[in-house]
C-alpha cells in the first residue's frame, strides 16, 4: 500500500467531505468482487504489519481514491496536531479540565519523555509488583496466618471489564505460585455474583481488591460492604481484618482510609486516567496476579510499542489511523451504523464487551467541542461474540439480512505449539482444532465479502434464491503471531487510538462520559421509595408510578 498511496497525485479537493460523499455514491455500484478483480495486488496494497501483528483491510469497500480522500480528511481535521496534544500534559478532556494521559502508564521506567511522570507511575507499579510477588511466594497471609489463595476484584465498568478481559485472554500465561491462586471478578450491583462466590470461599484465605477511581461508586461500595460483613462475621470486627484482607485502588486515598483500608494497602490512580483506559495502572492488579510481573511488563511494552507507532508512522502506514478512518468511511459515508467484533479464539471471550465501553462510552456523543450538534453520525453500535458462537447466533443476519454491518475478525496464527503446551496431551488434536477455527475465520470473512462468488461455480448455478449470498459486507482481519501479553497490549492500544482518531474527525471529546451520570442521580431519587423511607411517588411519571406500585406490593395503590 505504501507505494500506491505515496505516489497517488496530491490534488486538493474543494471539499474533502464532498469528495468522500461523491466517492461513496460511486462505491454503491461497485462490489468487492470487482475491486479484487481490478487489483491483483490488493492484499499487498491494503495490509500493514507492525511487528507480530497483521492488519488486513483489503476487504473494505475502498479503493485508492477513497484512501487518499480519507487521508486528506485527517489532514483537514489536523489529526497530527491532535495526536501531539494527546501525548502531552494538555487538558484535552476540556469538560473535566483534565489531561488524558493513559499512554503515560506504559512509559518505560527510564523514559526520557516526562521523566517525573514516569517516576510517579512506576512508583505505584513497583509497589504493586512487590505485593504480587509476595502473594505468589505465599508470604502474604490473612489475619489468621493462612496463605491467600483467592483474590476477588470488586469493581464495575473500566475497573472490571479491562482486568476481566485481559485476565481471561491471557489465562494460558498464568504463573505458578507457592499455593494455587484463583482470581475472581464481581461487578453486579444486585449481589448475584457475590452471593454465589462467597459460598465457595474461605474468609481466612481470601483477599478483596476494591477498585474505584472515585471510591464513591455505589455498585462497588455496596459489594464491598457485603464482603466486609462476611469477613467480620467469621474473623471479628478488628482493624487487622480490614488491613489483611482488603486492597484499595483509587484516586481518593482519604476515602479509602475512611472506609478502613490501611494506607500500606492503597494504590493510587490519577485524574488523568479514564476508567476505561485504566487497566495499565494498578487497576490491573488482578492481571498481574494472573500473569506475573514480567507478563504485566510485556503487556505494557506492547501498548507502548503501538503508542510509538501511532505517533511516528506516516498516516498511510499508521494502523490506528487507518482503523479510525475506515470506521468513519463506513459510518458516515456508507451509512453502516453497527460494527461487529468477531475473535476466533475463546480466550478473547470478553473482548467485544470491553470494546463496547471503550468505543461507545468514548464516542457516543452528539455535541462537538464547540458545543454545536454534530452534523453526522458518530460512534456505531459495537457488538460481537467469539466467532464460533456467533456463527450459530447472528451470522444469518450478517450474510442474508437487511443490515449493512462492518466486522473485525481477530485470530492468532499459532496456538498449542508454544513451550507452555508441551505437557498437553493430544496436542496434535488441539492444533487441528485451532486450524478449524482459522479456516472458519477466513471462510466467513470471504463469504461476507464475495457472496456467491466465494462458492463453487457449479454450486451457484443450482442454488435456489434463498440459499444465495449477496456479499459486499466489509471486514478487517487482524492476525497476531501468538496471543500473548505483548500482542494483547498491542491490540488493545490499537483500538484505544482508533477511538481517538475518530473523535478528532467527529470533533468530539472522547474522554468524558456525562451520559453515564444522570441515570445514577435518578436512581438515587427512587431508592428511598423502594427502601420505605419515602412514600410520595407523585413526582414520577405514570409508568414509573405503576411499576413502583407493583414492586412495593401495591402499597401505594
C-alpha positions in Angstrom: 0.0 0.0 0.0 2.9 2.4 0.7 4.0 2.8 -2.9 0.4 3.3 -4.2 -0.6 5.9 -1.6 2.7 7.8 -1.6 2.7 8.1 -5.4 -1.0 9.0 -5.7 -1.4 12.5 -7.0 -1.8 15.1 -4.2 -4.6 17.1 -5.6 -6.6 19.3 -3.2 -10.3 18.7 -3.3 -12.6 21.8 -2.9 -14.3 19.9 -0.1 -12.9 16.7 1.2 -16.2 15.7 2.8 -18.0 16.5 -0.5 -15.4 14.4 -2.4 -15.9 11.5 0.0 -19.7 11.6 -0.5 -19.1 11.6 -4.2 -16.8 8.5 -3.9 -19.4 6.8 -1.6 -22.1 7.3 -4.3 -19.8 5.7 -6.9 -19.0 2.9 -4.5 -22.7 1.9 -4.2 -22.5 0.3 -7.6 -19.1 -1.4 -7.0 -18.9 -4.8 -5.4 -15.9 -6.1 -3.5 -15.6 -8.8 -6.3 -14.9 -6.0 -8.8 -12.4 -4.3 -6.5 -10.4 -7.5 -6.2 -10.7 -8.3 -9.9 -9.3 -4.8 -10.8 -6.3 -5.0 -8.5 -4.3 -8.3 -8.4 -2.0 -6.9 -5.6 -4.9 -5.7 -3.5 -3.8 -7.6 -0.3 -0.3 -6.3 -0.6 -1.6 -2.8 -1.2 -4.2 -2.8 1.6 -2.5 -4.5 4.5 0.2 -3.5 7.0 2.4 -5.2 9.5 3.6 -3.9 12.9 6.0 -6.5 14.3 3.9 -9.6 15.2 0.6 -8.1 14.1 -1.0 -8.0 10.6 -3.8 -5.6 9.7 -5.6 -6.6 6.6 -8.2 -4.1 5.3 -8.3 -5.3 1.7 -12.0 -6.5 2.2 -13.2 -3.0 2.9 -15.2 -1.2 0.2 -12.4 1.3 -0.6 -10.0 2.0 -3.5 -7.0 4.3 -3.7 -9.1 7.5 -4.3 -11.1 6.7 -1.2 -8.0 6.1 0.9 -6.4 9.3 -0.4 -9.5 11.3 0.4 -9.7 9.9 3.9 -6.0 10.8 4.5 -6.8 14.3 3.3 -9.7 14.4 5.7 -7.3 13.5 8.5 -5.1 16.4 7.5 -8.0 18.8 7.2 -9.1 17.8 10.8 -5.5 18.4 12.0 -5.1 14.9 13.2 -1.3 15.1 13.5 -1.6 18.1 15.8 -4.2 16.3 17.9 -2.0 13.3 18.3 0.7 15.6 19.6 -1.8 17.1 22.0 -2.9 13.7 23.3 0.8 12.8 24.1 1.2 15.9 26.3 0.0 17.2 29.6 -2.6 19.4 28.0 -6.1 19.2 29.4 -7.7 17.9 26.2 -10.6 16.5 28.2 -11.9 20.0 28.3 -15.3 19.4 30.1 -13.5 18.0 33.1 -10.3 20.1 32.7 -8.1 17.0 32.7 -5.4 15.6 30.5 -5.8 12.1 29.0 -2.5 10.5 29.7 -3.2 6.8 29.8 -0.2 6.4 27.5 2.0 7.5 30.4 1.0 4.4 32.3 3.1 2.3 29.8 6.1 4.6 29.6 9.4 2.7 30.2 10.9 3.3 33.6 13.9 5.0 32.2 11.9 7.1 29.8 13.3 10.5 28.8 9.8 11.7 27.9 8.2 13.2 31.0 10.6 11.6 33.4 8.8 12.9 36.6 5.5 11.5 35.3 7.2 8.1 34.5 8.7 8.1 38.0 5.2 8.6 39.6 3.7 5.8 37.6 6.5 3.4 38.3 6.4 4.1 42.0 2.9 2.8 42.1 3.6 -0.1 39.7 6.7 -1.2 41.7 4.6 -1.2 44.9 2.0 -3.3 43.1 4.7 -5.7 41.8 6.1 -6.1 45.3 2.7 -7.1 46.5 2.2 -9.5 43.6 5.5 -11.3 44.2 4.7 -11.5 48.0 1.3 -13.1 47.3 2.8 -15.5 44.7 5.5 -16.6 47.1 2.9 -17.4 49.8 4.4 -14.6 52.0 1.2 -12.5 52.2 -1.2 -14.0 54.7 -4.6 -13.3 56.1 -5.3 -12.3 59.7 -5.2 -15.9 60.9 -1.8 -16.5 59.3 -3.1 -18.6 56.4 -1.8 -18.1 52.8 -4.1 -16.1 50.5 -5.5 -18.5 47.9 -8.4 -16.5 46.4 -8.4 -12.8 45.3 -11.7 -11.1 44.5 -11.7 -7.9 42.4 -14.7 -5.8 43.2 -15.2 -3.1 40.6 -17.5 -2.0 37.7 -17.1 -0.6 34.2 -13.4 0.0 33.5 -12.4 -1.4 36.9 -13.9 -4.7 35.9 -14.2 -5.0 32.1 -10.5 -4.4 31.4 -8.9 -6.6 34.1 -11.5 -9.4 33.4 -10.9 -9.3 29.7 -7.2 -9.4 29.9 -7.0 -12.0 32.7 -9.2 -14.3 30.7 -7.4 -13.6 27.4 -4.0 -14.5 29.0 -5.2 -17.5 31.0 -2.5 -19.6 29.2 0.1 -17.5 30.8 -0.9 -18.0 34.4 2.2 -18.1 36.6 3.0 -20.9 39.0 2.6 -19.8 42.7 3.6 -21.3 46.0 0.0 -22.4 46.5 -2.8 -22.3 43.9 -4.1 -18.8 43.5 -7.5 -18.0 41.9 -8.7 -14.6 40.8 -12.4 -13.8 40.7 -14.4 -10.8 39.5 -17.5 -9.2 41.0 -19.3 -6.3 39.3 -23.1 -6.7 39.5 -24.9 -4.4 42.0 -27.7 -6.9 42.7 -25.2 -9.2 44.6 -25.9 -12.2 42.5 -22.2 -12.8 41.6 -21.1 -12.2 45.1 -23.7 -14.4 46.7 -22.7 -17.4 44.6 -19.0 -16.7 45.1 -18.9 -16.3 48.9 -20.4 -19.8 49.3 -17.2 -21.2 47.6 -14.6 -19.1 49.6 -13.0 -19.2 53.0 -12.7 -15.8 54.8 -9.3 -16.8 56.2 -7.7 -17.2 52.7 -9.5 -14.5 50.7 -8.2 -11.1 49.7 -10.5 -8.4 48.2 -9.5 -5.6 45.8 -11.8 -2.6 45.9 -11.2 -0.8 42.6 -13.0 2.5 42.2 -11.5 5.7 40.7 -13.8 7.9 42.8 -14.2 5.4 45.6 -17.8 6.5 45.6 -19.4 4.1 43.0 -22.5 2.7 44.7 -22.3 -0.6 42.9 -18.7 -1.3 44.1 -19.1 0.0 47.6 -22.3 -2.0 48.1 -20.5 -5.2 47.3 -17.5 -4.1 49.4 -19.8 -3.6 52.5 -21.3 -7.0 52.0 -17.9 -8.8 51.9 -16.8 -6.7 55.0 -19.7 -8.0 56.9 -19.0 -11.6 55.6 -15.4 -11.3 56.9 -16.3 -9.8 60.2 -18.9 -12.4 60.9 -16.1 -15.1 60.9 -13.0 -13.2 61.8 -14.3 -10.4 64.0 -14.6 -6.6 63.8 -11.0 -5.8 64.0 -8.7 -3.3 62.2 -6.3 -6.1 61.4 -9.1 -7.9 59.5 -9.5 -4.9 57.2 -5.8 -4.4 56.9 -5.1 -8.1 56.0 -8.0 -8.7 53.7 -8.6 -5.5 51.7 -6.6 -3.7 49.0 -7.8 -0.4 47.5 -7.2 1.2 44.1 -8.5 4.8 43.7 -7.6 8.5 43.2 -9.0 9.1 46.7 -6.7 8.0 49.5 -8.7 9.8 52.1 -11.9 7.9 51.2 -10.0 4.6 51.2 -8.7 5.4 54.7 -12.1 6.4 56.0 -13.6 3.1 54.7 -10.9 1.2 56.6 -8.2 0.3 54.1 -4.8 0.7 55.5 -2.5 3.2 53.7 0.1 0.5 53.1 -2.5 -1.3 51.0 -3.7 1.6 49.0 -2.6 2.0 45.3 -3.1 5.4 43.7 -4.6 6.5 40.4 -4.6 9.9 38.8 -7.4 12.1 37.5 -5.8 12.0 34.0 -6.6 8.2 33.7 -10.1 7.5 32.5 -11.7 4.3 33.9 -11.9 2.6 30.5 -8.2 3.3 29.9 -7.0 2.3 33.4 -6.1 -1.5 33.1 -2.5 -0.4 32.5 -2.4 1.0 36.1 -2.8 -0.7 39.5 -6.4 -1.3 38.4 -4.6 -4.1 36.5 -3.6 -5.8 39.8 -5.7 -8.9 39.1 -3.9 -9.1 35.7 -0.5 -9.0 37.4 -1.7 -11.6 39.9 -2.7 -13.9 37.0 0.3 -13.4 34.6 3.0 -12.2 36.9 5.2 -9.2 37.0 7.1 -10.0 33.8 3.9 -10.7 32.0 2.4 -7.4 33.0 5.5 -5.6 31.9 5.2 -7.3 28.5 1.6 -6.1 28.3 2.7 -2.5 28.9 5.6 -2.8 26.4 3.2 -4.0 23.7 0.9 -1.0 24.3 3.9 1.4 24.3 5.1 0.0 21.0 1.8 1.0 19.5 2.0 4.4 21.2 5.3 4.9 19.3 3.8 3.6 16.0 0.8 5.9 16.4 2.9 9.0 17.0 5.6 8.3 14.4 4.3 6.3 11.4 3.1 8.2 8.4 -0.7 8.2 8.2 -0.7 5.9 5.1 1.3 3.3 7.2 -0.3 4.0 10.5 -2.6 1.2 11.6 -4.8 3.0 14.2 -5.2 6.0 11.9 -6.4 3.7 9.1 -8.6 1.8 11.5 -10.2 5.0 12.6 -10.6 6.4 9.1 -12.1 3.2 7.7 -14.7 3.3 10.6 -15.5 6.9 9.6 -15.9 5.9 6.0 -18.3 3.0 6.9 -20.3 5.0 9.4 -20.6 8.4 7.7 -20.3 7.7 4.0 -21.6 4.1 3.6 -24.2 4.5 6.3 -23.2 1.5 8.4 -24.5 2.0 11.9 -23.3 -1.2 13.6 -19.9 -2.8 13.9 -19.3 -6.5 15.0 -16.1 -7.7 16.7 -15.6 -11.4 16.0 -12.5 -13.0 17.6 -11.8 -16.6 16.6 -10.2 -17.5 19.9 -12.1 -18.4 23.0 -9.6 -16.6 25.2 -11.0 -13.3 23.7 -14.5 -14.1 25.0 -14.8 -10.7 26.8 -13.0 -8.6 24.1 -16.2 -7.3 22.4 -17.7 -6.3 25.8 -14.5 -4.4 26.6 -14.6 -2.6 23.3 -18.3 -1.7 23.8 -17.3 0.5 26.7 -14.1 1.8 25.1 -15.8 2.9 21.9 -19.4 3.7 22.9 -18.6 5.4 26.2 -15.9 7.4 24.5 -17.5 8.4 21.2 -21.2 8.0 21.9 -21.6 11.8 21.8 -23.8 14.2 19.9 -22.2 17.6 20.8 -19.0 18.8 19.2 -16.2 20.5 21.1 -17.7 23.9 20.2 -21.0 22.8 21.8 -22.7 22.6 18.5 -24.7 19.5 17.5 -22.7 17.0 15.4 -23.5 17.1 11.7 -23.2 13.4 11.1 -23.4 10.0 12.9 -20.7 9.3 15.5 -19.9 6.0 17.1 -21.6 2.9 15.6 -23.2 0.3 17.9 -20.4 -2.1 18.8 -21.3 -5.7 19.4 -19.9 -9.2 18.9 -19.1 -12.6 20.2 -16.5 -15.3 19.9 -16.7 -16.4 16.2 -17.9 -20.0 16.5 -20.7 -19.0 18.9 -21.5 -16.0 16.6 -21.8 -18.3 13.6 -24.7 -20.1 15.3 -26.3 -17.0 16.7 -26.3 -13.9 14.3 -24.3 -14.7 11.2 -27.6 -15.4 9.5 -28.3 -11.7 9.7 -24.8 -10.8 8.6 -25.0 -13.0 5.5 -28.6 -12.7 4.4 -30.2 -9.9 6.5 -31.1 -6.4 5.6 -28.4 -4.6 7.7 -25.1 -3.4 6.4 -22.5 -4.3 9.1 -18.8 -3.9 9.2 -16.8 -6.6 11.0 -13.4 -7.1 12.7 -12.1 -10.7 12.5 -9.3 -11.4 15.1 -7.2 -14.6 15.4 -3.8 -15.8 16.4 -1.6 -17.5 13.8 -0.2 -20.1 16.3 -1.6 -21.9 19.3 -0.9 -25.1 21.2 2.7 -25.4 19.9 4.4 -22.9 22.3 6.6 -24.2 25.2 3.8 -23.9 27.7 1.8 -26.6 25.9 4.5 -29.3 25.8 2.7 -31.0 28.6 -0.7 -31.0 26.9 -2.0 -34.4 25.9 -3.4 -34.7 22.4 -1.6 -31.5 21.4 -1.9 -32.5 17.7 -5.7 -32.8 18.0 -5.8 -29.3 19.6 -3.7 -27.9 16.8 -6.2 -29.3 14.3 -9.0 -27.6 16.3 -7.1 -24.3 16.0 -6.8 -24.8 12.2 -10.6 -25.5 12.2 -11.1 -22.1 13.9 -8.8 -20.3 11.5 -10.5 -21.9 8.5 -13.9 -20.7 9.7 -12.5 -17.2 10.4 -11.2 -16.9 6.8 -14.2 -18.6 5.3 -16.7 -16.2 7.0 -14.9 -13.0 6.0 -14.6 -14.4 2.5 -18.3 -15.2 2.2 -19.3 -11.8 3.7 -17.1 -10.1 1.2 -17.7 -12.1 -2.0 -21.1 -13.7 -1.6 -21.9 -16.2 -4.2 -18.5 -15.8 -5.9 -16.9 -17.5 -2.8 -18.9 -20.6 -3.7 -18.0 -23.2 -6.4 -19.3 -22.1 -9.8 -21.4 -25.2 -10.4 -22.8 -25.0 -6.9 -24.2 -21.4 -7.5 -26.0 -22.5 -10.7 -28.2 -25.0 -8.9 -28.9 -22.9 -5.8 -32.4 -21.6 -5.1 -32.5 -17.9 -4.3 -32.9 -18.4 -0.5 -29.5 -20.2 -0.5 -27.6 -17.4 -2.3 -25.4 -14.7 -0.8 -25.0 -11.1 -1.9 -21.8 -10.4 0.0 -20.2 -7.0 -0.1 -20.1 -6.7 3.7 -16.7 -5.1 4.6 -14.4 -6.5 7.2 -10.9 -6.1 8.7 -8.8 -9.2 9.6 -6.3 -8.8 12.4 -3.8 -11.6 12.9 -1.3 -11.8 15.8 1.5 -14.4 15.6 0.6 -15.6 19.1 -1.9 -14.2 21.7 0.5 -13.3 24.5 0.9 -10.3 26.9 2.8 -8.2 24.4 0.5 -8.8 21.4 -2.6 -8.3 23.5 -1.2 -5.0 24.7 -0.6 -4.0 21.1 -4.2 -5.0 20.1 -5.8 -3.0 23.0 -3.7 0.1 22.3 -4.7 -0.1 18.6 -8.4 0.2 19.5 -7.7 3.0 22.0 -6.0 5.1 19.4 -8.6 4.2 16.7 -11.2 5.7 19.1 -9.2 8.9 19.4 -8.7 9.2 15.7 -12.5 9.0 15.2 -13.1 11.5 18.0 -10.9 14.0 16.1 -12.7 13.5 12.8 -16.1 13.9 14.6 -14.8 16.9 16.7 -16.0 15.4 20.0 -14.4 14.8 23.4 -13.8 11.0 23.9 -12.7 11.3 27.5 -15.8 12.3 29.4 -19.0 10.3 30.0 -21.6 12.7 31.3 -24.4 10.4 29.9 -23.4 7.8 32.5 -24.0 10.1 35.4 -27.6 11.3 35.2 -29.2 7.8 35.4 -27.3 7.3 38.7 -28.8 10.5 40.0 -32.3 9.5 39.1 -31.8 6.1 40.8 -31.0 7.9 44.0 -34.4 9.5 43.8 -36.1 6.1 43.5 -34.1 4.2 46.1 -35.7 5.9 49.2 -39.2 4.8 47.9 -38.1 1.2 47.4 -36.4 1.2 50.9 -39.6 2.5 52.5 -38.1 5.8 53.6 -40.4 7.8 51.3 -44.0 7.2 50.4 -44.8 10.1 48.0 -44.5 8.9 44.3 -46.5 11.7 42.7 -43.3 13.3 41.3 -42.7 10.4 39.0 -44.3 9.7 35.6 -47.3 7.4 35.3 -45.3 4.4 34.1 -42.8 4.6 36.9 -45.6 5.1 39.5 -47.3 2.0 38.2 -44.1 -0.1 38.3 -43.3 1.2 41.8 -46.7 0.1 43.0 -46.1 -3.4 41.7 -42.7 -3.6 43.2 -44.0 -2.4 46.5 -46.9 -4.8 46.5 -49.5 -2.1 45.7 -48.7 -0.4 49.0 -49.4 3.0 47.4 -52.3 1.8 45.3 
